[in-house]
Amino acid sequence: MPVMSLFLNLLWIVFGGLWMAVGWVFAAVIMAITIIGLPWARAAFNIAVYTLLPFGQTAISRAAHTGHEDLGTGPLGTLGNIIWFIFAGWWLALGHLLFALGLVVTIIGLPFAWAHLKLAGLALWPIGKIIVPIEEARRGRYSRYAL
């Protein structure tokens, strides 16, 4: 991890990242306890790790990354995201939005507010996404145009 990403991640933990990661873990544990929610629990645990250390990583569509659709990126993934939104997505997104509003009033907090806004969008529709290092996402985005 580059030094700047490490520094930003340490500051991020202080500016709300730890609390929101705990929220994601809580959602994942609740989903896992219900047994029915196990498919969502795995996604929530992955995003909890991403929420704890977001700088240097990004969330992208799994279909775009792998080049083909799978169970989570098709119609069942859409249904899963709708169920996720109803039971957990809206309140996790609300938490990220509240942290973003608190941080946006300071100049130092702007990059962290932006990260919370990106995570709020991910909280609404997480199924079918994959967390990858930014460098890998950039390579994947341009690789199809390479000669």
VMD Tcl script that builds the backbone (N, CA, C; Angstrom):
set m [mol new atoms 441]
animate dup $m
set s [atomselect $m all]
$s set {name element resname resid chain x y z} {
  {N N MET 1 A 0.851 -1.174 0.000}
  {CA C MET 1 A 0.000 0.000 0.000}
  {C C MET 1 A 0.897 1.238 0.000}
  {N N PRO 2 A 0.659 2.154 -0.934}
  {CA C PRO 2 A 1.470 3.376 -0.966}
  {C C PRO 2 A 1.346 4.170 0.338}
  {N N VAL 3 A 2.352 4.960 0.625}
  {CA C VAL 3 A 2.407 5.713 1.874}
  {C C VAL 3 A 1.206 6.656 2.001}
  {N N MET 4 A 0.842 7.321 0.903}
  {CA C MET 4 A -0.273 8.262 0.968}
  {C C MET 4 A -1.582 7.532 1.282}
  {N N SER 5 A -1.804 6.373 0.681}
  {CA C SER 5 A -3.009 5.595 0.980}
  {C C SER 5 A -3.020 5.158 2.433}
  {N N LEU 6 A -1.872 4.744 2.942}
  {CA C LEU 6 A -1.774 4.337 4.336}
  {C C LEU 6 A -2.106 5.502 5.263}
  {N N PHE 7 A -1.546 6.668 4.979}
  {CA C PHE 7 A -1.805 7.864 5.780}
  {C C PHE 7 A -3.288 8.235 5.745}
  {N N LEU 8 A -3.875 8.231 4.548}
  {CA C LEU 8 A -5.299 8.566 4.431}
  {C C LEU 8 A -6.171 7.531 5.130}
  {N N ASN 9 A -5.808 6.267 5.055}
  {CA C ASN 9 A -6.577 5.226 5.735}
  {C C ASN 9 A -6.513 5.391 7.251}
  {N N LEU 10 A -5.360 5.775 7.787}
  {CA C LEU 10 A -5.261 6.007 9.232}
  {C C LEU 10 A -6.139 7.180 9.661}
  {N N LEU 11 A -6.102 8.261 8.884}
  {CA C LEU 11 A -6.979 9.397 9.181}
  {C C LEU 11 A -8.455 9.018 9.019}
  {N N TRP 12 A -8.726 8.204 8.011}
  {CA C TRP 12 A -10.093 7.757 7.746}
  {C C TRP 12 A -10.681 7.026 8.948}
  {N N ILE 13 A -9.882 6.174 9.569}
  {CA C ILE 13 A -10.356 5.426 10.731}
  {C C ILE 13 A -10.806 6.387 11.822}
  {N N VAL 14 A -10.074 7.487 12.000}
  {CA C VAL 14 A -10.437 8.490 12.999}
  {C C VAL 14 A -11.703 9.244 12.591}
  {N N PHE 15 A -11.872 9.527 11.293}
  {CA C PHE 15 A -12.987 10.338 10.818}
  {C C PHE 15 A -14.200 9.517 10.395}
  {N N GLY 16 A -14.494 8.462 11.121}
  {CA C GLY 16 A -15.743 7.746 10.894}
  {C C GLY 16 A -15.610 6.390 10.252}
  {N N GLY 17 A -14.465 6.058 9.738}
  {CA C GLY 17 A -14.309 4.773 9.075}
  {C C GLY 17 A -14.492 3.593 10.007}
  {N N LEU 18 A -13.966 3.706 11.221}
  {CA C LEU 18 A -14.084 2.614 12.182}
  {C C LEU 18 A -15.543 2.364 12.542}
  {N N TRP 19 A -16.290 3.436 12.797}
  {CA C TRP 19 A -17.696 3.277 13.201}
  {C C TRP 19 A -18.541 2.694 12.086}
  {N N MET 20 A -18.278 3.108 10.875}
  {CA C MET 20 A -19.068 2.563 9.767}
  {C C MET 20 A -18.657 1.128 9.455}
  {N N ALA 21 A -17.390 0.782 9.631}
  {CA C ALA 21 A -16.971 -0.612 9.460}
  {C C ALA 21 A -17.662 -1.491 10.491}
  {N N VAL 22 A -17.785 -0.989 11.718}
  {CA C VAL 22 A -18.520 -1.726 12.752}
  {C C VAL 22 A -19.981 -1.897 12.334}
  {N N GLY 23 A -20.566 -0.872 11.733}
  {CA C GLY 23 A -21.943 -0.985 11.238}
  {C C GLY 23 A -22.084 -2.060 10.173}
  {N N TRP 24 A -21.124 -2.132 9.272}
  {CA C TRP 24 A -21.146 -3.163 8.231}
  {C C TRP 24 A -20.986 -4.554 8.835}
  {N N VAL 25 A -20.086 -4.690 9.821}
  {CA C VAL 25 A -19.905 -5.984 10.479}
  {C C VAL 25 A -21.183 -6.377 11.221}
  {N N PHE 26 A -21.807 -5.426 11.885}
  {CA C PHE 26 A -23.065 -5.688 12.587}
  {C C PHE 26 A -24.121 -6.197 11.602}
  {N N ALA 27 A -24.235 -5.534 10.460}
  {CA C ALA 27 A -25.199 -5.981 9.438}
  {C C ALA 27 A -24.856 -7.387 8.964}
  {N N ALA 28 A -23.577 -7.666 8.771}
  {CA C ALA 28 A -23.161 -8.987 8.308}
  {C C ALA 28 A -23.475 -10.064 9.343}
  {N N VAL 29 A -23.237 -9.763 10.609}
  {CA C VAL 29 A -23.517 -10.737 11.668}
  {C C VAL 29 A -25.010 -11.010 11.756}
  {N N ILE 30 A -25.815 -9.967 11.689}
  {CA C ILE 30 A -27.278 -10.148 11.720}
  {C C ILE 30 A -27.719 -11.000 10.536}
  {N N MET 31 A -27.188 -10.721 9.367}
  {CA C MET 31 A -27.538 -11.518 8.183}
  {C C MET 31 A -27.100 -12.971 8.354}
  {N N ALA 32 A -25.906 -13.190 8.909}
  {CA C ALA 32 A -25.406 -14.555 9.086}
  {C C ALA 32 A -26.235 -15.320 10.111}
  {N N ILE 33 A -26.674 -14.655 11.150}
  {CA C ILE 33 A -27.484 -15.309 12.183}
  {C C ILE 33 A -28.801 -15.805 11.609}
  {N N THR 34 A -29.347 -15.063 10.662}
  {CA C THR 34 A -30.644 -15.447 10.103}
  {C C THR 34 A -30.555 -16.633 9.153}
  {N N ILE 35 A -29.383 -17.072 8.811}
  {CA C ILE 35 A -29.119 -18.163 7.869}
  {C C ILE 35 A -29.588 -17.787 6.462}
  {N N ILE 36 A -30.783 -17.287 6.325}
  {CA C ILE 36 A -31.295 -16.868 5.011}
  {C C ILE 36 A -30.425 -15.751 4.444}
  {N N GLY 37 A -29.846 -14.951 5.311}
  {CA C GLY 37 A -29.049 -13.816 4.881}
  {C C GLY 37 A -27.594 -14.113 4.597}
  {N N LEU 38 A -27.197 -15.385 4.586}
  {CA C LEU 38 A -25.789 -15.724 4.362}
  {C C LEU 38 A -25.203 -15.153 3.071}
  {N N PRO 39 A -25.917 -15.156 1.950}
  {CA C PRO 39 A -25.322 -14.555 0.744}
  {C C PRO 39 A -24.996 -13.070 0.930}
  {N N TRP 40 A -25.800 -12.371 1.697}
  {CA C TRP 40 A -25.565 -10.944 1.926}
  {C C TRP 40 A -24.485 -10.738 2.977}
  {N N ALA 41 A -24.352 -11.676 3.905}
  {CA C ALA 41 A -23.356 -11.553 4.966}
  {C C ALA 41 A -21.944 -11.505 4.391}
  {N N ARG 42 A -21.661 -12.338 3.426}
  {CA C ARG 42 A -20.327 -12.346 2.815}
  {C C ARG 42 A -20.021 -11.001 2.163}
  {N N ALA 43 A -20.977 -10.476 1.415}
  {CA C ALA 43 A -20.775 -9.175 0.778}
  {C C ALA 43 A -20.575 -8.089 1.834}
  {N N ALA 44 A -21.339 -8.145 2.911}
  {CA C ALA 44 A -21.224 -7.133 3.958}
  {C C ALA 44 A -19.868 -7.216 4.657}
  {N N PHE 45 A -19.353 -8.423 4.911}
  {CA C PHE 45 A -18.020 -8.552 5.515}
  {C C PHE 45 A -16.949 -7.996 4.590}
  {N N ASN 46 A -17.041 -8.277 3.291}
  {CA C ASN 46 A -16.072 -7.734 2.333}
  {C C ASN 46 A -16.109 -6.214 2.322}
  {N N ILE 47 A -17.301 -5.657 2.356}
  {CA C ILE 47 A -17.418 -4.201 2.321}
  {C C ILE 47 A -17.016 -3.590 3.658}
  {N N ALA 48 A -17.155 -4.340 4.758}
  {CA C ALA 48 A -16.674 -3.852 6.061}
  {C C ALA 48 A -15.170 -3.636 6.017}
  {N N VAL 49 A -14.457 -4.570 5.409}
  {CA C VAL 49 A -13.003 -4.419 5.273}
  {C C VAL 49 A -12.687 -3.219 4.374}
  {N N TYR 50 A -13.441 -3.084 3.287}
  {CA C TYR 50 A -13.257 -1.943 2.384}
  {C C TYR 50 A -13.581 -0.631 3.099}
  {N N THR 51 A -14.602 -0.639 3.949}
  {CA C THR 51 A -14.975 0.560 4.688}
  {C C THR 51 A -13.899 0.939 5.698}
  {N N LEU 52 A -13.223 -0.049 6.236}
  {CA C LEU 52 A -12.166 0.237 7.204}
  {C C LEU 52 A -10.935 0.841 6.522}
  {N N LEU 53 A -10.618 0.398 5.302}
  {CA C LEU 53 A -9.434 0.874 4.577}
  {C C LEU 53 A -9.781 1.161 3.118}
  {N N PRO 54 A -10.517 2.241 2.835}
  {CA C PRO 54 A -10.993 2.460 1.464}
  {C C PRO 54 A -9.973 3.078 0.500}
  {N N PHE 55 A -8.997 3.795 1.027}
  {CA C PHE 55 A -8.080 4.488 0.130}
  {C C PHE 55 A -7.087 3.502 -0.470}
  {N N GLY 56 A -6.956 3.548 -1.782}
  {CA C GLY 56 A -6.111 2.613 -2.507}
  {C C GLY 56 A -6.899 1.461 -3.105}
  {N N GLN 57 A -8.210 1.414 -2.821}
  {CA C GLN 57 A -9.086 0.372 -3.351}
  {C C GLN 57 A -10.323 1.028 -3.958}
  {N N THR 58 A -11.038 0.261 -4.746}
  {CA C THR 58 A -12.285 0.754 -5.314}
  {C C THR 58 A -13.244 -0.412 -5.529}
  {N N ALA 59 A -14.519 -0.093 -5.586}
  {CA C ALA 59 A -15.547 -1.102 -5.848}
  {C C ALA 59 A -15.985 -0.957 -7.302}
  {N N ILE 60 A -15.951 -2.070 -8.027}
  {CA C ILE 60 A -16.368 -2.054 -9.427}
  {C C ILE 60 A -17.317 -3.219 -9.671}
  {N N SER 61 A -17.992 -3.176 -10.778}
  {CA C SER 61 A -18.891 -4.259 -11.152}
  {C C SER 61 A -18.087 -5.534 -11.402}
  {N N ARG 62 A -18.558 -6.628 -10.820}
  {CA C ARG 62 A -17.869 -7.902 -11.021}
  {C C ARG 62 A -17.972 -8.351 -12.470}
  {N N ALA 63 A -19.105 -8.060 -13.116}
  {CA C ALA 63 A -19.270 -8.437 -14.523}
  {C C ALA 63 A -18.280 -7.677 -15.403}
  {N N ALA 64 A -18.084 -6.397 -15.131}
  {CA C ALA 64 A -17.130 -5.611 -15.915}
  {C C ALA 64 A -15.703 -6.075 -15.653}
  {N N HIS 65 A -15.433 -6.463 -14.428}
  {CA C HIS 65 A -14.076 -6.889 -14.061}
  {C C HIS 65 A -13.730 -8.252 -14.669}
  {N N THR 66 A -14.652 -9.196 -14.603}
  {CA C THR 66 A -14.365 -10.547 -15.096}
  {C C THR 66 A -14.682 -10.713 -16.572}
  {N N GLY 67 A -15.531 -9.844 -17.099}
  {CA C GLY 67 A -15.891 -9.940 -18.511}
  {C C GLY 67 A -17.102 -10.814 -18.783}
  {N N HIS 68 A -17.720 -11.346 -17.749}
  {CA C HIS 68 A -18.931 -12.147 -17.947}
  {C C HIS 68 A -19.846 -12.038 -16.725}
  {N N GLU 69 A -21.123 -12.278 -16.967}
  {CA C GLU 69 A -22.120 -12.217 -15.891}
  {C C GLU 69 A -22.055 -13.489 -15.066}
  {N N ASP 70 A -22.462 -13.391 -13.804}
  {CA C ASP 70 A -22.589 -14.557 -12.947}
  {C C ASP 70 A -23.874 -14.428 -12.142}
  {N N LEU 71 A -24.052 -15.294 -11.166}
  {CA C LEU 71 A -25.282 -15.324 -10.392}
  {C C LEU 71 A -25.585 -13.989 -9.722}
  {N N GLY 72 A -24.562 -13.321 -9.201}
  {CA C GLY 72 A -24.764 -12.066 -8.486}
  {C C GLY 72 A -24.896 -10.840 -9.359}
  {N N THR 73 A -24.574 -10.960 -10.647}
  {CA C THR 73 A -24.646 -9.784 -11.520}
  {C C THR 73 A -25.854 -9.810 -12.438}
  {N N GLY 74 A -26.624 -10.877 -12.396}
  {CA C GLY 74 A -27.809 -10.995 -13.243}
  {C C GLY 74 A -29.079 -10.635 -12.494}
  {N N PRO 75 A -30.199 -11.185 -12.936}
  {CA C PRO 75 A -31.492 -10.879 -12.307}
  {C C PRO 75 A -31.558 -11.275 -10.828}
  {N N LEU 76 A -30.923 -12.374 -10.442}
  {CA C LEU 76 A -30.935 -12.754 -9.027}
  {C C LEU 76 A -30.140 -11.759 -8.183}
  {N N GLY 77 A -29.098 -11.190 -8.749}
  {CA C GLY 77 A -28.341 -10.150 -8.053}
  {C C GLY 77 A -29.182 -8.904 -7.843}
  {N N THR 78 A -29.977 -8.563 -8.840}
  {CA C THR 78 A -30.876 -7.412 -8.705}
  {C C THR 78 A -31.893 -7.662 -7.605}
  {N N LEU 79 A -32.472 -8.846 -7.582}
  {CA C LEU 79 A -33.417 -9.198 -6.526}
  {C C LEU 79 A -32.723 -9.167 -5.161}
  {N N GLY 80 A -31.514 -9.694 -5.091}
  {CA C GLY 80 A -30.749 -9.652 -3.851}
  {C C GLY 80 A -30.469 -8.242 -3.381}
  {N N ASN 81 A -30.174 -7.353 -4.317}
  {CA C ASN 81 A -29.928 -5.952 -3.962}
  {C C ASN 81 A -31.190 -5.272 -3.463}
  {N N ILE 82 A -32.333 -5.613 -4.029}
  {CA C ILE 82 A -33.596 -5.028 -3.562}
  {C C ILE 82 A -33.870 -5.478 -2.125}
  {N N ILE 83 A -33.673 -6.763 -1.860}
  {CA C ILE 83 A -33.862 -7.275 -0.495}
  {C C ILE 83 A -32.863 -6.622 0.460}
  {N N TRP 84 A -31.607 -6.506 0.016}
  {CA C TRP 84 A -30.573 -5.857 0.824}
  {C C TRP 84 A -30.972 -4.423 1.144}
  {N N PHE 85 A -31.442 -3.688 0.154}
  {CA C PHE 85 A -31.832 -2.290 0.342}
  {C C PHE 85 A -32.899 -2.168 1.429}
  {N N ILE 86 A -33.886 -3.050 1.386}
  {CA C ILE 86 A -34.992 -2.987 2.342}
  {C C ILE 86 A -34.511 -3.252 3.767}
  {N N PHE 87 A -33.663 -4.249 3.952}
  {CA C PHE 87 A -33.293 -4.663 5.297}
  {C C PHE 87 A -32.039 -4.015 5.867}
  {N N ALA 88 A -31.097 -3.609 5.051}
  {CA C ALA 88 A -29.854 -3.071 5.599}
  {C C ALA 88 A -29.283 -1.894 4.825}
  {N N GLY 89 A -29.505 -1.837 3.532}
  {CA C GLY 89 A -28.835 -0.844 2.697}
  {C C GLY 89 A -29.159 0.586 3.031}
  {N N TRP 90 A -30.420 0.859 3.302}
  {CA C TRP 90 A -30.796 2.259 3.516}
  {C C TRP 90 A -30.191 2.817 4.797}
  {N N TRP 91 A -30.117 2.007 5.869}
  {CA C TRP 91 A -29.582 2.570 7.109}
  {C C TRP 91 A -28.069 2.667 7.082}
  {N N LEU 92 A -27.389 1.776 6.374}
  {CA C LEU 92 A -25.941 1.929 6.216}
  {C C LEU 92 A -25.632 3.149 5.352}
  {N N ALA 93 A -26.406 3.341 4.296}
  {CA C ALA 93 A -26.222 4.528 3.446}
  {C C ALA 93 A -26.491 5.802 4.244}
  {N N LEU 94 A -27.507 5.767 5.080}
  {CA C LEU 94 A -27.815 6.926 5.923}
  {C C LEU 94 A -26.658 7.240 6.864}
  {N N GLY 95 A -26.056 6.216 7.454}
  {CA C GLY 95 A -24.897 6.432 8.320}
  {C C GLY 95 A -23.747 7.082 7.575}
  {N N HIS 96 A -23.474 6.598 6.360}
  {CA C HIS 96 A -22.401 7.203 5.556}
  {C C HIS 96 A -22.749 8.649 5.189}
  {N N LEU 97 A -24.005 8.904 4.869}
  {CA C LEU 97 A -24.416 10.271 4.532}
  {C C LEU 97 A -24.270 11.211 5.718}
  {N N LEU 98 A -24.620 10.756 6.907}
  {CA C LEU 98 A -24.479 11.605 8.094}
  {C C LEU 98 A -23.015 11.920 8.379}
  {N N PHE 99 A -22.145 10.922 8.262}
  {CA C PHE 99 A -20.716 11.195 8.427}
  {C C PHE 99 A -20.230 12.162 7.348}
  {N N ALA 100 A -20.684 11.990 6.114}
  {CA C ALA 100 A -20.270 12.873 5.022}
  {C C ALA 100 A -20.707 14.313 5.293}
  {N N LEU 101 A -21.930 14.490 5.765}
  {CA C LEU 101 A -22.409 15.846 6.074}
  {C C LEU 101 A -21.580 16.489 7.177}
  {N N GLY 102 A -21.196 15.710 8.167}
  {CA C GLY 102 A -20.362 16.254 9.235}
  {C C GLY 102 A -18.967 16.614 8.765}
  {N N LEU 103 A -18.446 15.882 7.807}
  {CA C LEU 103 A -17.082 16.120 7.333}
  {C C LEU 103 A -16.982 17.169 6.244}
  {N N VAL 104 A -18.050 17.362 5.492}
  {CA C VAL 104 A -17.985 18.267 4.339}
  {C C VAL 104 A -17.849 19.732 4.767}
  {N N VAL 105 A -18.160 20.050 6.012}
  {CA C VAL 105 A -18.073 21.439 6.461}
  {C C VAL 105 A -16.640 21.878 6.726}
  {N N THR 106 A -15.696 20.944 6.711}
  {CA C THR 106 A -14.294 21.299 6.908}
  {C C THR 106 A -13.520 21.015 5.629}
  {N N ILE 107 A -12.510 21.756 5.390}
  {CA C ILE 107 A -11.683 21.545 4.204}
  {C C ILE 107 A -10.928 20.226 4.325}
  {N N ILE 108 A -10.422 19.939 5.503}
  {CA C ILE 108 A -9.669 18.702 5.713}
  {C C ILE 108 A -10.569 17.480 5.539}
  {N N GLY 109 A -11.833 17.613 5.865}
  {CA C GLY 109 A -12.748 16.483 5.795}
  {C C GLY 109 A -13.316 16.192 4.423}
  {N N LEU 110 A -13.045 17.027 3.416}
  {CA C LEU 110 A -13.638 16.825 2.087}
  {C C LEU 110 A -13.308 15.471 1.454}
  {N N PRO 111 A -12.054 15.014 1.441}
  {CA C PRO 111 A -11.805 13.699 0.829}
  {C C PRO 111 A -12.498 12.569 1.584}
  {N N PHE 112 A -12.640 12.725 2.886}
  {CA C PHE 112 A -13.306 11.695 3.676}
  {C C PHE 112 A -14.815 11.729 3.456}
  {N N ALA 113 A -15.357 12.930 3.283}
  {CA C ALA 113 A -16.782 13.052 2.962}
  {C C ALA 113 A -17.074 12.405 1.611}
  {N N TRP 114 A -16.186 12.615 0.647}
  {CA C TRP 114 A -16.356 12.007 -0.678}
  {C C TRP 114 A -16.312 10.481 -0.579}
  {N N ALA 115 A -15.391 9.959 0.231}
  {CA C ALA 115 A -15.307 8.507 0.419}
  {C C ALA 115 A -16.582 7.971 1.071}
  {N N HIS 116 A -17.130 8.696 2.033}
  {CA C HIS 116 A -18.391 8.271 2.654}
  {C C HIS 116 A -19.531 8.286 1.630}
  {N N LEU 117 A -19.538 9.254 0.738}
  {CA C LEU 117 A -20.594 9.300 -0.288}
  {C C LEU 117 A -20.475 8.118 -1.243}
  {N N LYS 118 A -19.256 7.763 -1.630}
  {CA C LYS 118 A -19.077 6.586 -2.484}
  {C C LYS 118 A -19.529 5.319 -1.768}
  {N N LEU 119 A -19.225 5.218 -0.502}
  {CA C LEU 119 A -19.644 4.054 0.274}
  {C C LEU 119 A -21.157 4.039 0.494}
  {N N ALA 120 A -21.772 5.210 0.566}
  {CA C ALA 120 A -23.235 5.264 0.695}
  {C C ALA 120 A -23.884 4.680 -0.560}
  {N N GLY 121 A -23.341 5.001 -1.725}
  {CA C GLY 121 A -23.857 4.417 -2.960}
  {C C GLY 121 A -23.670 2.913 -2.994}
  {N N LEU 122 A -22.524 2.450 -2.529}
  {CA C LEU 122 A -22.263 1.016 -2.469}
  {C C LEU 122 A -23.186 0.338 -1.468}
  {N N ALA 123 A -23.505 1.025 -0.377}
  {CA C ALA 123 A -24.394 0.453 0.640}
  {C C ALA 123 A -25.790 0.200 0.093}
  {N N LEU 124 A -26.203 0.977 -0.871}
  {CA C LEU 124 A -27.543 0.807 -1.436}
  {C C LEU 124 A -27.638 -0.385 -2.377}
  {N N TRP 125 A -26.545 -0.744 -3.056}
  {CA C TRP 125 A -26.589 -1.759 -4.117}
  {C C TRP 125 A -25.275 -2.543 -4.156}
  {N N PRO 126 A -24.954 -3.359 -3.133}
  {CA C PRO 126 A -23.616 -3.967 -3.064}
  {C C PRO 126 A -23.431 -5.287 -3.806}
  {N N ILE 127 A -24.509 -6.025 -4.054}
  {CA C ILE 127 A -24.366 -7.343 -4.664}
  {C C ILE 127 A -23.934 -7.172 -6.120}
  {N N GLY 128 A -22.951 -7.948 -6.537}
  {CA C GLY 128 A -22.427 -7.861 -7.901}
  {C C GLY 128 A -21.230 -6.945 -8.018}
  {N N LYS 129 A -20.745 -6.456 -6.878}
  {CA C LYS 129 A -19.559 -5.596 -6.872}
  {C C LYS 129 A -18.376 -6.387 -6.333}
  {N N ILE 130 A -17.195 -5.947 -6.690}
  {CA C ILE 130 A -15.947 -6.543 -6.204}
  {C C ILE 130 A -15.027 -5.400 -5.803}
  {N N ILE 131 A -14.270 -5.620 -4.729}
  {CA C ILE 131 A -13.323 -4.623 -4.244}
  {C C ILE 131 A -11.946 -5.000 -4.784}
  {N N VAL 132 A -11.332 -4.078 -5.504}
  {CA C VAL 132 A -10.012 -4.328 -6.100}
  {C C VAL 132 A -9.110 -3.124 -5.853}
  {N N PRO 133 A -7.794 -3.335 -5.876}
  {CA C PRO 133 A -6.886 -2.185 -5.810}
  {C C PRO 133 A -7.133 -1.251 -7.002}
  {N N ILE 134 A -6.942 0.014 -6.788}
  {CA C ILE 134 A -7.199 1.001 -7.844}
  {C C ILE 134 A -6.378 0.707 -9.088}
  {N N GLU 135 A -5.125 0.288 -8.906}
  {CA C GLU 135 A -4.273 -0.006 -10.061}
  {C C GLU 135 A -4.868 -1.120 -10.909}
  {N N GLU 136 A -5.404 -2.145 -10.264}
  {CA C GLU 136 A -6.013 -3.253 -10.991}
  {C C GLU 136 A -7.272 -2.801 -11.729}
  {N N ALA 137 A -8.047 -1.929 -11.118}
  {CA C ALA 137 A -9.254 -1.415 -11.778}
  {C C ALA 137 A -8.879 -0.588 -12.999}
  {N N ARG 138 A -7.832 0.202 -12.881}
  {CA C ARG 138 A -7.386 1.011 -14.022}
  {C C ARG 138 A -6.875 0.128 -15.159}
  {N N ARG 139 A -6.116 -0.906 -14.822}
  {CA C ARG 139 A -5.623 -1.829 -15.855}
  {C C ARG 139 A -6.788 -2.513 -16.551}
  {N N GLY 140 A -7.750 -2.960 -15.779}
  {CA C GLY 140 A -8.902 -3.648 -16.353}
  {C C GLY 140 A -9.734 -2.747 -17.234}
  {N N ARG 141 A -9.849 -1.480 -16.864}
  {CA C ARG 141 A -10.670 -0.541 -17.610}
  {C C ARG 141 A -10.098 -0.280 -18.994}
  {N N TYR 142 A -8.774 -0.234 -19.093}
  {CA C TYR 142 A -8.153 0.117 -20.361}
  {C C TYR 142 A -7.631 -1.090 -21.126}
  {N N SER 143 A -7.631 -2.268 -20.513}
  {CA C SER 143 A -7.034 -3.427 -21.168}
  {C C SER 143 A -7.770 -3.805 -22.448}
  {N N ARG 144 A -9.060 -3.581 -22.515}
  {CA C ARG 144 A -9.781 -3.964 -23.733}
  {C C ARG 144 A -9.455 -3.031 -24.906}
  {N N TYR 145 A -8.872 -1.873 -24.619}
  {CA C TYR 145 A -8.509 -0.944 -25.680}
  {C C TYR 145 A -7.052 -1.092 -26.099}
  {N N ALA 146 A -6.323 -1.944 -25.379}
  {CA C ALA 146 A -4.899 -2.112 -25.689}
  {C C ALA 146 A -4.749 -2.833 -27.028}
  {N N LEU 147 A -3.698 -2.492 -27.748}
  {CA C LEU 147 A -3.440 -3.123 -29.048}
  {C C LEU 147 A -2.666 -4.399 -28.892}
}
mol reanalyze $m
mol bondsrecalc $m
mol representation Tube
mol addrep $m
